[in-house]
Every structure is written in C-alpha cells, then in structure tokens.
Amino acid sequence: MTALLRATGLVKSFGDREVLRGVDVSLDAHEVVALIGASGSGKSTLLRCLNLLEPIDDGQIFLGDEDISDPRVDANRVRARFGAVFQAYNLFPHLSVLDNVTLAARVVHGMPRAAAEERAMALLGRIGLADKAREHPDRLSGGQQQRTAIVRAIATDPEVLLLDEITSALDPELVGEVLELVRELAADGATILMATHEMAFARDVADRVVFLDAGAIVEQGPPAALFGAAREPRTREFLARFTA
C-alpha cells in the first residue's frame, strides 16, 4: 500500500543549527502515528515542513503520489489538503466560534455559507460546544478553544491531520477533554500524525510510535513494542522518564 504521506531524507537547518538530519517518515491512510521526543528534538519543525510552512533544505515530501516539495507546487493548494493544530489555539479573536470554524471551508474551499455552517454546527454539537457558536474565543476555556481549533481543522475533511503538542498549553484538568476528541477522530478513521508528550495516550491510541532524537528518527514501531521492549538504549532512556 502506498503511504498517504511520505517524506524521505528531510534536512532542515536554521542558520548553522541542523534541526532535521535526514528524516524518513510515512503515514498510511487511517493510520495514527505518535511522534515522541524531548523538547527541541525537531518534532514541531518536522510537522511544519510536512505541510510546507517551513521550506526544506533537502529531501522530498509526497502527499499521495504528488511530490509536494517540488518548488513549483502551489503551497496554499497543498496546505488546503491538510488540517493542522498547534500548541497555541490560533483562533481569530474578532470572529465568533462559528466563523472561526467555517472560515477555511468558505474562503479556501468555496463551500456555501449555509452548508459550511450546517457542518460546523454538527461538529460543535458533537463536542458539546454548539451553545458557544456565537461566542468569541475569549469567552471559552483553554480546553474549549483547543477543541474549537481541532474542529476548525477537520471541518474541511482534510486528508491528513497534523497535531503539534496540542495539550501542552492546557491546564491539566483540560487535557483529557482534548485528547478524548482526538481519540474519537482516530476511532472514526482519521489519518493523524501527532507530536505529543502524552505517553499514555500514544501507547493507547497510536498505531505506530516514532521516536525522534536530535533531529533523527532513532526507533519506531507499534506502541507495545516501543514501550514494552525498545531496542535502542536512547529510546529506553527517554521512556524511562515517564515510567519511573
């Protein structure tokens, strides 16, 4: 089976600091992959390179059978095929929740307002935020804002969902409600690449776990193999922090 998203030999530097060192990573349709590693290991940079928010210095990225790293590619068209959620909620403060969720569907994908709002209300209802549709983001809790950001990302039916440490800015009591939404998306068959420090979530929900260290993939495999019997000493050292 051809991977839905595949990157080979990715290299990315900022000045003289090499952040990604020949990374090969792939994601099959309906697969959930958890990307783990210490802060500064390159997880966020990798996600930003994959949806062309950062230019790469070397390597190739394929979405389906299209080489999206070709400099002639329309980056905005490619990004429209992704859904991305980052640590900061990045909601537009001057727009209502409903307008935040429908903006990309209407402006980028040309969906009629009525259809976009009908879908948005169904999604907001599913996560218990339909009554907040006319509110502005500053009236929501952090967990509600992050769930709104996820709904905005999935409202356009993206081929791939990229999630970057989406619980790191949340109070501990709000983490569960955001992870539960991701758990539901995974159960529904979404294709997800998720950088996370939530090891229990990675172990329980991911189909595959990828350990990134100092800009290189050290080890990857099913959660049971990685968490239960990691082969590489560096992997075992990293995971020991969470199981001690």
C-alpha positions in Angstrom: 0.0 0.0 0.0 1.3 3.4 -1.0 1.7 5.8 2.0 -0.7 8.7 2.0 2.1 11.0 3.3 5.8 10.1 2.9 9.0 12.1 3.5 12.5 10.9 2.6 15.8 12.3 3.6 14.4 15.5 5.1 17.0 18.0 6.1 16.3 21.4 7.7 18.6 23.9 9.3 18.2 27.3 10.9 21.4 29.0 10.3 24.2 26.7 11.4 21.9 24.6 13.5 20.7 21.4 11.8 17.3 20.6 13.2 16.3 17.7 10.9 19.0 15.3 9.8 17.8 13.0 7.0 14.4 12.1 8.4 12.3 9.4 6.7 8.7 9.1 7.9 5.5 7.8 6.4 1.8 7.8 7.2 -0.8 5.4 5.8 -4.4 6.3 5.2 -6.4 6.0 8.5 -3.2 5.4 10.5 -2.5 7.3 13.8 1.2 7.9 14.3 2.5 9.5 17.6 5.7 11.4 17.2 7.6 11.5 20.6 10.9 13.0 21.7 12.3 15.6 24.0 11.7 19.3 23.5 14.0 20.5 20.8 14.2 17.1 19.1 12.7 18.5 15.9 9.1 17.4 16.2 7.4 20.7 15.5 9.8 21.5 12.7 9.1 18.2 11.1 5.3 18.9 11.1 5.8 22.4 9.8 8.0 21.1 7.0 5.4 18.4 6.0 2.7 20.9 5.3 5.1 23.4 3.7 5.0 26.0 6.4 8.8 25.7 6.5 11.0 25.1 3.4 13.2 22.1 3.5 16.9 22.2 2.6 17.0 18.6 1.2 14.8 15.6 0.7 11.3 15.0 -0.7 7.7 15.0 0.6 4.9 13.1 -1.2 1.2 13.5 -0.5 -0.4 10.6 -2.3 1.6 10.4 -5.5 2.4 14.1 -5.7 5.8 15.5 -4.9 4.7 18.5 -2.8 8.3 19.5 -2.1 8.7 20.5 -5.7 9.3 24.2 -5.6 6.8 24.7 -8.5 4.0 23.4 -6.3 1.3 25.8 -5.1 1.9 25.6 -1.3 -1.5 27.1 -0.5 -3.3 24.4 -2.5 -1.3 21.7 -0.7 -2.0 23.2 2.7 -5.7 23.0 1.9 -5.4 19.2 1.9 -4.0 19.2 5.5 -5.6 20.1 8.8 -3.1 21.4 11.3 -3.5 22.3 15.0 -0.6 23.8 17.0 0.1 24.4 20.7 -1.3 27.9 20.5 -5.0 27.8 19.6 -4.6 30.4 16.8 -8.3 31.3 16.8 -9.2 34.7 15.3 -10.2 36.7 18.4 -12.5 39.0 16.4 -14.6 36.2 14.9 -17.2 34.0 16.6 -16.6 30.3 17.2 -18.8 29.5 14.2 -17.0 31.9 11.9 -13.6 30.6 13.0 -14.7 27.0 12.2 -16.3 27.9 8.8 -13.7 30.3 7.5 -11.4 27.9 5.7 -14.4 25.9 4.3 -15.9 29.1 2.9 -12.8 31.1 1.8 -10.4 28.3 0.8 -12.7 25.5 -0.3 -15.6 27.7 -1.7 -18.3 26.0 0.4 -21.6 27.9 0.6 -22.0 29.6 4.0 -25.2 27.6 4.8 -23.5 24.3 4.1 -20.4 25.3 6.0 -22.4 26.4 9.0 -24.5 23.3 9.0 -21.4 21.1 9.1 -19.8 23.3 11.7 -22.8 23.2 14.0 -22.9 19.4 13.7 -19.3 19.2 14.7 -19.6 21.7 17.5 -22.7 19.8 18.8 -20.7 16.6 18.8 -18.1 18.1 21.2 -20.7 19.9 23.3 -19.9 23.4 22.1 -23.0 24.2 19.9 -24.2 26.7 22.6 -20.9 28.5 22.2 -21.2 29.0 18.4 -21.9 32.7 18.6 -19.4 33.4 21.4 -15.9 34.8 20.8 -12.8 32.8 21.7 -12.1 34.9 24.8 -15.3 33.6 26.4 -14.1 29.9 26.1 -11.8 27.9 28.4 -8.5 26.8 27.1 -9.8 23.3 26.5 -12.8 24.7 24.7 -10.6 26.8 22.5 -8.3 23.9 21.6 -11.3 21.7 20.8 -12.6 24.5 18.6 -9.3 24.7 16.8 -9.4 20.9 16.1 -13.0 21.2 14.8 -11.8 24.0 12.5 -9.1 21.8 11.2 -11.4 18.8 10.5 -14.3 20.9 9.1 -12.8 20.7 5.6 -12.3 16.9 5.6 -8.5 17.1 5.4 -6.6 14.1 4.0 -4.1 14.4 6.9 -4.4 15.9 10.3 -1.2 17.2 11.9 -1.3 17.9 15.6 1.6 19.6 17.4 1.7 19.2 21.2 -1.9 20.4 21.3 -2.2 19.8 25.1 1.0 21.5 26.2 -0.6 24.9 26.8 -3.6 23.5 28.7 -4.2 23.2 32.4 -4.0 19.5 33.4 -7.7 19.2 34.0 -8.4 20.3 30.4 -6.0 17.9 28.8 -8.5 14.9 29.0 -11.3 16.6 27.0 -9.0 17.5 24.1 -7.4 14.0 24.0 -10.9 12.4 24.1 -11.7 14.3 20.9 -8.6 13.1 19.2 -9.4 9.6 20.4 -12.8 9.9 18.7 -11.3 11.1 15.5 -8.9 8.2 15.5 -11.7 5.8 16.0 -13.6 7.3 13.1 -10.7 6.6 10.8 -8.9 9.9 10.6 -5.3 9.9 9.4 -3.3 11.6 12.1 0.4 12.5 12.8 0.6 13.8 16.3 3.6 15.2 18.2 2.9 14.6 21.9 4.3 14.3 25.4 1.3 12.3 26.5 2.9 8.9 26.6 -0.2 7.0 27.9 -2.2 8.4 25.0 0.4 7.5 22.5 0.5 4.0 23.9 -3.3 3.5 23.9 -4.3 5.3 20.7 -1.5 5.3 18.2 -1.0 2.5 15.6 2.7 3.4 15.5 5.1 5.4 17.6 8.1 7.3 16.2 10.9 8.4 18.5 12.8 11.5 17.3 16.0 12.5 18.9 18.3 15.4 17.9 16.6 15.6 14.5 16.8 12.0 13.6 14.5 9.0 14.0 16.1 6.6 16.4 13.3 4.0 16.6 9.7 3.3 15.5 7.2 0.6 15.8 3.9 -0.5 17.4 3.3 1.0 20.8 3.6 -2.3 22.6 7.0 -2.9 21.1 8.4 0.5 21.7 7.0 1.0 25.2 7.4 -2.6 26.2 10.8 -3.6 24.6 12.5 -0.7 22.9 15.7 -1.9 21.1 17.7 1.3 21.3 19.3 2.5 24.5 18.4 6.1 23.7 14.8 5.2 23.4 14.8 3.3 26.7 16.5 6.2 28.4 13.9 8.6 27.1 10.9 6.4 28.0 12.3 5.7 31.5 11.5 9.3 32.5 7.8 8.5 32.0 7.6 5.1 33.7 9.9 5.7 36.7 
